[in-house]
Amino acid sequence: MSNSDIIVSLDIGTSKVRAIIGEMKNGAINIIGVGSADSEGIRKGAIVDIDQTVTSIRKAVDHAERMVGIQITDVYVGIQGNHIALQTNHGVVAVSNEDREIGEEDIERVLQAAKVVALPPEREIINLVPKQYLVDGLEGISDPRGMIGVRLEVEATIVTGAKTAIHNLMRCVEKAGLQISGVILMSLASGVMSLTKDEKSMGTVLADVGAGATTVAIFDQGSLAATSTLPIGGEYVTNDIAYGLRTQTEQAEKIKLKYGCALVSDAAEDQKFKVVRMGTNIEKEFSQVDLANIIEPRMQEIFHLIREEVRRLGYGDKVNGYVLTGGTVMLPGTLGLAQMELESSVRIAVPDYIGVRDPSFSSGVGIIQYVSKHMKLRGGGGGSKKPAGRKSGAAAAPKPGIFERLKNMFSEFI
């Protein structure tokens, strides 16, 4: 990458759309702009209304642009959902250089070879993640560039998704007037931001508890081993509050953010608030303990379902801890409740950058870190000559159609 590049991530969630602008300067990342907008047109992590989603994306991007004073043209988009699947594959090539030194071209060819896999017509490759390279049978190599060898192999995890979901996501971003530099699995991005090298090696569950869905990703032996999406999240807590206090959902969300506590034992009886009851103008007073009695059972259920899903994926006894992220885990008392329910070591991951020190930004910041770490080595991605996101002559050129670009994108992407 050049010594100063702009990387823009787009995290399209159920409650918020977030655009984050990261600047890569001499190998270090600085977050220079953040834009967010209420998410319309998304239910349980899936797009249900394209026009509303386009409006939300545009608002978030405009917000970020105003903060920094540049025009965003290119973005990396995060994707998640229960249509995501993982499979492993192997690629083998002969080293092409006469002196048998492995170069960029050889790595590119072996990754392309690993992408040759039989897929049903309704599925498409999203990401390819090398687990290890082998040079003449020598295992455990993370970067074979510059090594001498005759035969180069790669063991890789292929991330696939439903074409419909991918195309709808891309259509929304294109209709918002943006070019897509790449589509990245949220779990991979969050893993780069949230987990240490040891946590990835020893077996750790990364649970991203969003508003409409919870994504469970299991990292083992240094890479993503399994992922799954549960259709439950912070929205369900809000709905329970609205039902329990008989108030509007919008009011319930504000009460949750201001007075919410996930543990009854941590709540204060003397912390009082008033709620306008639905269908009347009458206000009724409640305490934080009343509110915690509604929140705790639902949060318990979320953690119970996470634990059951880890068991279903076959990792019940193989995980050494849980890392929580996502907007819902911000509720006070969540960590204590999670430790009791999951019966394991638990911590909450928060991005360590000014302006985004909040678990809800983990995926967006993770995308920027993932791009800077994994795509600078390859032909596509963040190593463009013009900084992605700054207006230039290249951005004014006519855009090819979405399906033509879809056809070519993944060969450039990795």
Disulfide bonds with the S-S distance in Angstrom:
none
